[in-house]
């Protein structure tokens, strides 16, 4: 793998280009390149609207990875990202935005608007979109506790009658949300490194 210094001159879009629609491609390199580099992060965010769906999908994947531990890096584009989340149709774009957006600092109104969007994602045909929407809703409760009762109900229902992925994720999230004495220290309830 190339070092951060040697890939610094490459355009982010070029790094996201090769590969089939759902391939990860060079996402890890893009994450390394864009981390704490505002100009490269701006290029990455711009790629979310790319006409090439594979580029937009890989950009969303990279954004999700970046926001997992440093959500503040994407805060500057909050308005644009909120708008994209409501318009997104592509499943990989949806599931990555469902995980990324709730990690940003949102106002109570924005939290409620995103909750509406995430609830609409529960009607998606894709199990991973539905599962990510549940996870995003659980993350939103960290900023807007008024959403907690409804989210707990959704997780309980999904834990009984959802797809296998939804049932498994719901069980994990319910354990974290129902035991507030064990405070999670990360920026998200995400469970993957």
C-alpha positions as CSV (number, residue, x, y, z in Angstrom):
1,X,0.0,0.0,0.0
2,X,1.2,3.5,-0.8
3,X,2.2,5.8,2.0
4,X,0.1,8.9,2.8
5,X,2.8,11.2,1.5
6,X,3.1,9.3,-1.8
7,X,-0.7,9.3,-2.5
8,X,-1.2,12.9,-1.3
9,X,-1.0,14.3,-4.9
10,X,-3.7,11.9,-6.3
11,X,-7.2,13.2,-6.7
12,X,-9.6,11.4,-4.4
13,X,-12.1,10.7,-7.3
14,X,-9.3,8.9,-9.3
15,X,-8.7,6.7,-6.2
16,X,-12.4,5.8,-5.9
17,X,-12.9,5.1,-9.6
18,X,-11.8,1.5,-10.4
19,X,-14.0,-1.4,-9.5
20,X,-17.5,-2.7,-9.7
21,X,-20.4,-1.0,-8.0
22,X,-20.1,-2.5,-4.5
23,X,-16.3,-3.1,-4.5
24,X,-14.4,-1.3,-1.7
25,X,-11.5,-0.4,-4.1
26,X,-9.0,1.9,-2.5
27,X,-11.3,3.2,0.3
28,X,-8.8,2.5,3.0
29,X,-6.2,4.6,1.2
30,X,-8.7,7.4,0.7
31,X,-9.6,7.4,4.4
32,X,-5.9,7.6,5.3
33,X,-5.4,10.4,2.8
34,X,-8.5,12.5,3.8
35,X,-7.9,12.1,7.6
36,X,-7.2,15.6,9.0
37,X,-6.6,17.0,5.5
38,X,-9.5,19.4,4.8
39,X,-8.8,19.8,1.1
40,X,-8.9,16.0,0.5
41,X,-11.9,15.6,2.7
42,X,-13.7,18.3,0.6
43,X,-12.9,16.2,-2.5
44,X,-14.2,13.1,-0.8
45,X,-17.5,14.8,0.2
46,X,-17.9,16.1,-3.4
47,X,-17.6,12.5,-4.7
48,X,-20.8,11.6,-2.8
49,X,-22.8,13.3,-5.6
50,X,-20.7,11.8,-8.4
51,X,-22.6,10.5,-11.5
52,X,-20.7,7.3,-11.2
53,X,-22.6,5.3,-8.6
54,X,-19.6,3.2,-7.7
55,X,-17.6,6.4,-6.9
56,X,-20.4,7.8,-4.8
57,X,-20.7,4.4,-3.0
58,X,-17.0,4.2,-2.2
59,X,-17.0,7.9,-1.1
60,X,-19.9,7.1,1.4
61,X,-17.9,4.1,2.6
62,X,-14.8,6.3,3.2
63,X,-16.9,8.9,5.0
64,X,-18.5,6.3,7.3
65,X,-15.0,5.1,8.2
66,X,-13.8,8.6,8.8
67,X,-16.7,9.6,11.0
68,X,-16.6,6.5,13.1
69,X,-13.8,7.9,15.2
70,X,-13.6,11.5,14.2
71,X,-17.1,12.7,13.3
72,X,-16.1,16.4,13.6
73,X,-14.2,16.2,10.4
74,X,-17.4,16.1,8.4
75,X,-19.3,18.7,10.5
76,X,-18.6,21.5,8.0
77,X,-20.8,19.7,5.4
78,X,-23.6,18.8,7.8
79,X,-26.3,20.7,5.8
80,X,-25.3,19.1,2.5
81,X,-25.1,15.7,4.0
82,X,-28.5,16.0,5.7
83,X,-30.0,16.9,2.3
84,X,-28.2,14.0,0.6
85,X,-29.5,11.6,3.1
86,X,-33.1,12.5,2.4
87,X,-32.5,12.1,-1.4
88,X,-30.3,9.0,-1.5
89,X,-31.6,6.0,-3.4
90,X,-28.5,3.8,-3.9
91,X,-28.4,1.2,-1.1
92,X,-24.7,1.5,-0.2
93,X,-25.0,5.3,-0.1
94,X,-28.0,4.9,2.2
95,X,-26.5,2.5,4.6
96,X,-23.3,4.4,5.0
97,X,-25.1,7.7,5.5
98,X,-27.4,6.1,8.0
99,X,-24.4,5.3,10.1
100,X,-22.4,8.5,9.4
101,X,-25.0,11.3,9.8
102,X,-26.1,10.5,13.4
103,X,-22.4,10.9,14.5
104,X,-22.5,14.6,13.6
105,X,-23.5,17.2,16.1
106,X,-27.2,17.8,15.3
107,X,-29.8,20.1,16.7
108,X,-32.9,18.5,18.2
109,X,-34.8,19.6,15.1
110,X,-32.2,18.0,12.8
111,X,-32.3,14.8,15.0
112,X,-36.0,14.5,14.5
113,X,-35.8,15.2,10.8
114,X,-33.1,12.5,10.5
115,X,-35.2,10.1,12.5
116,X,-38.0,10.5,10.0
117,X,-35.6,9.8,7.1
118,X,-34.2,6.8,9.0
119,X,-37.6,5.4,9.7
120,X,-38.3,5.6,5.9
121,X,-35.2,3.6,5.3
122,X,-36.8,0.8,7.3
123,X,-39.1,0.3,4.3
124,X,-36.1,-0.3,2.0
125,X,-35.7,-3.7,0.3
126,X,-32.1,-4.1,1.5
127,X,-31.6,-5.7,4.9
128,X,-28.3,-3.9,5.4
129,X,-30.1,-0.5,4.8
130,X,-32.7,-1.4,7.4
131,X,-30.1,-2.6,9.8
132,X,-28.0,0.5,9.4
133,X,-31.2,2.7,9.8
134,X,-31.8,1.0,13.2
135,X,-28.3,1.6,14.2
136,X,-28.5,5.3,13.1
137,X,-31.7,5.7,15.1
138,X,-30.0,4.3,18.1
139,X,-27.1,6.7,17.7
140,X,-29.5,9.6,17.4
141,X,-30.8,8.9,20.9
142,X,-27.4,9.9,22.2
143,X,-28.2,13.4,21.1
144,X,-32.0,13.5,21.5
145,X,-33.2,11.4,24.4
146,X,-36.8,12.1,23.4
147,X,-36.4,9.6,20.6
148,X,-35.4,6.8,23.0
149,X,-38.8,5.2,23.7
150,X,-39.7,4.9,20.1
151,X,-36.3,3.6,19.1
152,X,-36.4,1.0,21.9
153,X,-39.8,-0.2,20.6
154,X,-38.5,-0.3,17.0
155,X,-35.4,-2.3,18.2
156,X,-37.6,-4.7,20.1
157,X,-39.9,-5.3,17.1
158,X,-36.9,-5.7,14.8
159,X,-35.3,-8.0,17.3
160,X,-38.3,-10.4,17.0
161,X,-39.4,-10.1,13.4
162,X,-36.7,-8.4,11.4
163,X,-34.2,-10.0,9.0
164,X,-31.4,-12.0,10.7
165,X,-29.1,-9.0,10.5
166,X,-31.7,-6.7,12.0
167,X,-32.4,-9.2,14.8
168,X,-28.7,-9.5,15.7
169,X,-28.0,-5.8,15.6
170,X,-31.2,-5.0,17.5
171,X,-30.1,-7.3,20.4
172,X,-26.7,-5.7,20.5
173,X,-28.1,-2.1,20.5
174,X,-30.8,-2.9,23.0
175,X,-28.1,-4.1,25.5
176,X,-26.3,-0.8,25.1
177,X,-29.3,1.4,25.3
178,X,-31.2,-0.4,28.1
179,X,-28.2,-0.4,30.5
180,X,-27.3,3.3,30.8
181,X,-25.0,2.6,33.7
182,X,-22.5,1.2,31.2
183,X,-21.8,4.4,29.3
184,X,-20.2,3.8,25.9
185,X,-17.3,6.2,25.4
186,X,-17.1,6.2,21.5
187,X,-18.8,8.7,19.2
188,X,-21.2,6.0,18.1
189,X,-22.7,2.7,19.1
190,X,-20.8,1.2,16.2
191,X,-19.2,-2.1,17.0
192,X,-16.7,-2.6,14.1
193,X,-13.2,-1.2,14.0
